[in-house]
Amino acid sequence: MCAKKRTNGNSQRILIKIGGNALTDESIKKSIIDQISELLSLNHDIIIVHGGGIEIKSLLDTVGITSHFIGGHRKTDLETIGYVEMALSSRVNKDLVSRFNLKGHKAVGISGKDGITVIAGKRTHKTGDEKDQDLGFVGDVEKVDPTLIHILLSNGYLPVLSPVSFGLDGDTYNVNADMFAGHVAGALDADMFVALTNVDGLLRDVNDPGSIIHHLTSEDAKSLFGNVIVGGMIPKVEACLTSLEMGVKSSRIINGTDGQSLLQMFETNDTIGTTIVQ
């Protein structure tokens, strides 16, 4: 099933992944919602994917569950995954839906579980000795069926997705939101994948804000893992590469905390954030 026909020749299908400060800072959240509203008014097809690590931690702290991390991944047992789903698919998701509805955009909140949109498989983490570490209910995307998202788009709704996903074993899995977003963008044949972060883009030197890399190819990016691409930037770049491999035309990493960056990137080509192309 095809998504709605875009009548404006300049319109694009854009998947935007938001998280971190954008979900906890009221002024940033308002700015991002206002900018997305402007993009919607220009007849762009927008799909939103959100994370919510800060909200997960807050809820787990409230109920007295201590998080344990293995290689940057939260080990998630059966009790924890219930609270993770509550934080992501209820608190964060429905807050965003309400805010977009107040702007008149007919937002619909779903997770990867709805309509079996995203099937996830159990993720394991290899340590330095190559032993698999069990992460519990943490998943990797195995398959995306974009049918439900197409139905929503074709009927004028704004899809807002939580990365909680469905396993064929019947279990619920939390998928890294960046990777979830990259796979969904690819499955939707999006024109652009945009990952919002709290820095201006990929920096050649993390201590030098002026060292931003504005444009690079997939091959360029692959050569930078382990030196330039480290820490929290790894899943964002990996998500960009995944989306490009699946046919997305371009991927962007931009500073979501910086005023009008979402709108400015349409006016200034490659001078906002980092653009990665195939």
N, C-alpha and C positions, 0 to 999 in steps of 0.2 A: 504494500500500500504506500502510495506516495504522499509526502507531506504537502501542505498547501502550496499552490503555485504563487510564486513571488512576482507581483505585477510590476514592481519597480526594477528596471534593468540594473540598477546599482545595488540592489539589496543582496544580502548574503545570509547564509546559514552559519551562525556562530555559536559555538559551545563555550561558555565561560565557567571556569572553575574558581570558586571563591572559598576562603577559609581564613583561619588565623585571626589577625587583628580586625579584619573586615567583619567578623561575626561578633566581636565583643566590644568594639569601639563604636558607640552610637553615631558619631559624626561621620566616621568612615563608611559605616553601613548605609547611612542615609545618602551619602554622596554616590556610592556604587549603585544603589537602587535608582536614584535620579538619573544617572548616566545610562543604565540599562533601559529605563523608561524612554529616554530620548532615542536610543537605538531602535526600540520597538516602534516608536512613532515614525521612524524612517522606513518602516516595512521590512526590517531585518527579521529573520527567524532566529529567535534566541532560545537556547537550552541552557539551564543552569545546573551545575553540579556543585555541591558544597561538602566541605569536611566538617570538622568540629572537635579537634583534639582537646582544646581548652575546655569545651563544654563537657566532654567525656570525663576529663580529670576532675572537674568541679563536682559532677554528679557522683562519681566514685568516692571522692573525698567525703561527700555528704553522707553516704551510706557506709563509710568506714572500710572501703576496699582499697588496699594498697596496690598500685600498679607495678608490675615487674616488666622490664624491657630486655629483649634479646636482639642485639644488632639493630636497635632503633625501633623494633616492633613491640607493641604492647602484648604480652602474653595474655590470652583471653580465654578464660575457662567458661563453663556453662553459665555460672551466675553472672559473670562479667558481661558476656555478650548480650544478656537481657538489658542491662543498664546502658551498654553501648548503643543498642538499637533505640532505647528510650531517648537517649541524648540526641542522636542523629536524626532519626526518622520522626520523632515527635517534637522535642523542644526546638532544635535548630530549624528543621524543615518547615514546621508549621508557623514559626515566627516569620520566616522569609515569605511564605505563602501569604500570610496575613498582610504583610507590608506591601507586597506587590498588588494584592487585591484592593487595598486602600487606594492604590494609584490607578485602579480600573483595568488591570491587565488579566483578569481571569486565570490566576495562577493555580496550578494543580500540583500538589506534593505527592511524589511517589518515591519508592526505593527500588533498588535493583530486583527486589523480590516480586514486585507487582507485575503481573503479566509475564512472569518469568523473563523479565527484560535482561537481567544479567545472571548468568550461571557462573558460580565461583567454585574452585577446587581448593582443597586444603593447602595452605602454604607452609613450607618448612624452611628453616634458616640453617645454612651451613656455617659452622664455626671454622676457625683456622685449621683445625685438624680434620676438616671435611665431614664431621659428624653432623647428622641432621638434628636440629633442635625443634621440638614440638612447640608451636606457637598457639595451639588451641584453635579457637574459631577465627583465625585470620586467614583470608583467602586471596587467591589470584584469579583474575578474570579468565574464564575458559571460553565463554561464548556470549555474544550480545544479540538479542532479538529486538530491533528498534520499532517493531510494529506499534506498540502502545504509544510510543513517543510520536510516531508519524500521525496516529489518530488524533492525538491532542493538538499537534501543530496544525493539521488540516482543518480542525474545527475552531481555530483561533485561541487555543489555550496556551499558557506559558508553562512548560514542564520544569519542575524544580526537583532535582533528584538527590536523594541520600545514597551513599555508596554501600549500604547494607544490602547483601545479595543472597541469592538462593543457591543451595547446594543440592545436587542430584541425590545426595545421601539423606536429604531431608533436613539438614542442619542449616543454620543461619551463619553467614560469614561477614565479617567486616573487611572490606577491601580498601587499600590505600586510595584516598579520594582522587589524587592526581592520576594514578594509573587507571582507575575506574573511568575518569573523565576522558582520558586519551583514547581508551577503547571505545567508549560510547561515541565520541566525536568521529572516529573512523567508521563505525558501523552506520552512522547517519550520513556519511559522505559530506561532512561539513566543509564549508569553504575555509573556515578558520577555527583554530583551537586557541583559546586565550587562558593562560594560567596567571592568576593574580597572586602576587607575593608582597613582601614588605620591603623589598629592595628594588632599585631601578632596573634591574635585569641581571644578566649573567656578567659578573665582574672578573676580569683577568686577575686582579688582586683584590681580595675581599676587604683590605684595609684602604683601598683607594677608590672612592666613588666615581672618579673620573675614568676608571679603566673599563667601563662598560663595553661589552662586545655587542654591537648593534645588529650585526647580520652574520650568519654562518650557515653552512650546509650541514646535513646530517652527518656526513663523513667528518667534517671539522669537529662537530660536537663529540662524536665518538672518541676522537683522539684526546679530548680534554678531561675525560673521566679520571679521577684519582689525583688530579693536580688542580685544575681550575674548577671542575665540577665536583663538589664535595658536599657532605652533610645533607641538609634539607633541599639543596638544589638538585640532588641526584634524581629523586622520583619525578620532579617537575620536568627535567630534561628528558628522562626516559619516557614520560607520558607524551611529550612533544614528538619524540622519535616514533613512538608507537602509532600516534595519530597519522603522521606522515606516511609511514609504511602502509597504512590502511587506506590511503588515498586522500587525506586532508591536504588542501593546497598549501597552507602555511600555518605555522604555530608561533605564538607570541608569549613571552614572559614579561609582564609589566608590573609596575608598582601600583597595587590597588589602593594604597594609602595616600597616593599623591593626587589629590584634587580631581582634575578632569582627564586623567591619563587614558581612560577607556575611549572617550570621545576624541581626544587629541590624536590617538594612533591612526584614526581614519583620515586625518588632515595632514599628517606629517610623514606619512609613509614609514620609513625605517628609522626614524630618529627618536621614537619612543620605545623603550624597553629593548628586548632582544628578539629578533625574528629568526626562526630556523625553518629552512626549506629543504626539500629533498634534493 
